[in-house]
Amino acid sequence: MLQTKGLETFANIPELRRRILFLLAALAIYRIAVQIPTPGINTEALVALFSRAGGTIFGFIDMFSGGALRKLSICALGIMPYISASIILQLLTVVFPSIKEMQREGPEGRRKIAYYTRYLTVAICLVQGFGIAVGLEKMTGPNGQPIVMFPGWGFRLLTMLTLTTGTVFLMWLGEQMTEHGIGNGISMLIFAGIVARMPSAIMNTIRFVKTGEFSPLVLIFILVLVIAVVAFTVFMERAQRRIPIHYARRQIGRQIVGGQSTYLPLKVNMAGVIPPIFASSVLMFPATVASFVPLETFQQVASFFRPGNFIYEFLFVGLIIFFCYFYTAIIFNPEEVAENLQKYGGFIPGIRPGRATAEFLDKVLTRITLIGALYVSAICVLPTILIAKFNVPFYFGGTALLIVVGVAMDTMAQLEAHLLTRHYDGLMKQGRLRGRR
């Protein structure tokens, strides 16, 4: 009954129905573009080569591109260069105060930052495209067949142009999805790339049960573990520390304003998925370099930086904790928040306004960030520990799970916002307000 009512609600809202259809059409276009290969590539040899590149940065990027890098399609770089450019500009706010001032200028400042982000994305794509083209020219498949059929500067320039164009197209498509669809378009593209690989993983698991590689009890254990991990992730992503805020009564002209009570929500995982992405990129760099240098010494050093190794997991957790604190310090400034509260007459009960408030916020943020960092670390290392130590084929976790859950929650929140807006519109249209006669 509730499901039928929900379907009728969606059917009766033309704007929401149009946005959902636009989102589905854009995702379909994205998945079609992923299947278009870059010219001059031996696709079969490249797929065979990538089957052994799970522990390198190429396998990491291939996960976020939905398998596009494995085929070197026109969207092989995915949307990651745009995300890298956005993160770089956020980090530069600490070094260049002028960029931070642009963030405070409102819509005009955000328009300038978006302008710089697009051009930085193009520069990153050109560099990465050239690096991939040169690297592929030196690679061969498992049977010795060349990856690039016609190496040379023609192939390099064509690859640079093709991959850059593909990323720019995805960047434009993501902006259109944000404007005309539901949710953040860039996040939805990453979400679609990750989810697109889940059906094959499920089919492989079912095949393992049929062939007897592990018992049905293991499959039940995996299902229970998946539900538990997803529920725990949702709980932690919604967890927040609510700091009570009171506003003193003030008289402005003939009006008395203030006297209200609210709260300041501090998320436990304020840094989101940025720390594991940064940590994975840093640790996978040695394995990536070793893949280009066929020396035994390099291979031995790189073996310590592969998932499943104790040194890798220890450094991975340490880097996640470091980047959680580092990125949180960038996006949340306790002194600025305390200054704004004091400016508008707000205060925390029992805490003096100004510097004491900033120190209190910093203390609370330090504690909850540690909890968030440990939570993110546990989610990211859980699949590796289960696979390497207990031989349990559990692949549902890590950075991909954090992204999928986060994007799904944001999308559902926007759907509820649209439904709530429609509900209020209905009240305003149906209600009849009559004045006194």
Secondary structure, 3 states (H helix, E strand, C coil): CHHHHHHHHHHCCHHHHHHHHHHHHHHHHHHHHHCCECCCECHHHHHHHHCCCCCCHHHHHHHHCCCHHHHCECCCCCCHHHHHHHHHHHHHHHHCHHHHHHHCCCHHHHHHHHHHHHHHHHHHHHHHHHHHHHHHHCCECCCCCECECCCCHHHHHHHHHHHHHHHHHHHHHHHHHHHHCCCCHHHHHHHHHHHCCHHHHHHHHHHHHHHCCCCHHHHHHHHHHHHHHHHHHHHHHHCEEEEEEEECCEEECCEEECCCEEEEEEECCCCCCHHHHHHHHHHHHHHHHHHHCCCHHHHHHHHCCCCCCHHHHHHHHHHHHHHHHHHHHHHCCHHHHHHHHHHCCEECCCCCCCHHHHHHHHHHHHHHHHHHHHHHHHHHHHHHHHHHHHCCCCCCCHHHHHHHHHHHHHHHHHHHHHHHHHHHHHHHHHCCCCCCC
